[in-house]
Amino acid sequence: MDGTLAELFAVIEERKATLPEDSYTASLFTHEKGENAVLEKLGEETTELVLAAKDDDTDEIAYEAADIVYHLLVLLAMKDMELADLEAELEARR
C-alpha cells in the first residue's frame, strides 16, 4: 500500500506502545469504552461521509474519508492486526 498509510499505521502502533498523554491516538487505546469508542467514531465518520457525498462536497468527502481510514487503522492496531492483513484482503479482491 501507499507509503502514507504505512507511515500512519506505524505512528498508530508507536502511540499504542508508548501511550503519550497528549495524543488523541493514545487516548483511543486507553479510553474506558475501549474498542467501542473507535467503533462509534467509525459509525459517526461514515455518516458524515455519506452526508458529504449527498451534498457533492468533494473537500468534505476527502476529509471524512481520511477520518474513516484513520479510525480503521486504529481498529486494526487494536485487534493486533497488521496493515499487511488489509493489503492481502484488498489484493484478493483484485
For each residue, the residues with C-beta under 8 A, 3 or more apart:
1: 5 6 83 86 87 90
2: 5 6
3: 6 7
4: 7 8
5: 1 2 8 9 69 73 83
6: 1 2 3 9 10 83
7: 3 4 10 11
8: 4 5 11 12 70 73
9: 5 6 12 13 73 76 77 83
10: 6 7 13 14
11: 7 8 14 15 25
12: 8 9 15 16 25 73 74 77
13: 9 10 16 17 77
14: 10 11 17 18
15: 11 12 18 19 20 23 25 26 29
16: 12 13 19 25 26 29 77 78
17: 13 14
18: 14 15 26
19: 15 16 23 26 29 30
20: 15 23 26
21: 26
22:
23: 15 19 20 26 27
24: 27 28
25: 11 12 15 16 28 29 74
26: 15 16 18 19 20 21 23 29 30
27: 23 24 30 31
28: 24 25 31 37 38 41 74 78
29: 15 16 19 25 26 74 77 78
30: 19 26 27
31: 27 28 34 37
32:
33: 36 37 40
34: 31 37 38 78
35: 38 39 75 78
36: 33 39 40
37: 28 31 33 34 40 41
38: 28 34 35 41 42 71 74 75 78
39: 35 36 42 43 75
40: 33 36 37 43 44
41: 28 37 38 44 45 67 71
42: 38 39 45 46 68 71 72 75
43: 39 40 46 47
44: 40 41 47 48
45: 41 42 48 49 64 67 68 71
46: 42 43 49 50 68
47: 43 44 50 51
48: 44 45 51 52 60 64 67
49: 45 46 52 53 61 64 65 67 68
50: 46 47 53 54
51: 47 48 54 55
52: 48 49 55 57 60 61 63 64
53: 49 50 56 61
54: 50 51
55: 51 52 60
56: 53
57: 52 60 61
58: 61 62
59: 62 63
60: 48 52 55 57 63 64
61: 49 52 53 57 58 64 65
62: 58 59 65 66
63: 52 59 60 66 67
64: 45 48 49 52 60 61 67 68
65: 49 61 62 68 69
66: 62 63 69 70
67: 41 45 48 49 63 64 70 71
68: 42 45 46 49 64 65 71 72
69: 5 65 66 72 73
70: 8 66 67 73 74
71: 38 41 42 45 67 68 74 75
72: 42 68 69 75 76
73: 5 8 9 12 69 70 76 77 83
74: 12 25 28 29 38 70 71 77 78
75: 35 38 39 42 71 72 78 79
76: 9 72 73 79 81 82 83 85 86
77: 9 12 13 16 29 73 74 80 81
78: 16 28 29 34 35 38 74 75
79: 75 76
80: 77
81: 76 77 85 86
82: 76 85
83: 1 5 6 9 73 76 86 87
84: 87 88
85: 76 81 82 88 89
86: 1 76 81 83 89 90
87: 1 83 84 90 91
88: 84 85 91 92
89: 85 86 92 93
90: 1 86 87 93 94
91: 87 88 94
92: 88 89
93: 89 90
94: 90 91
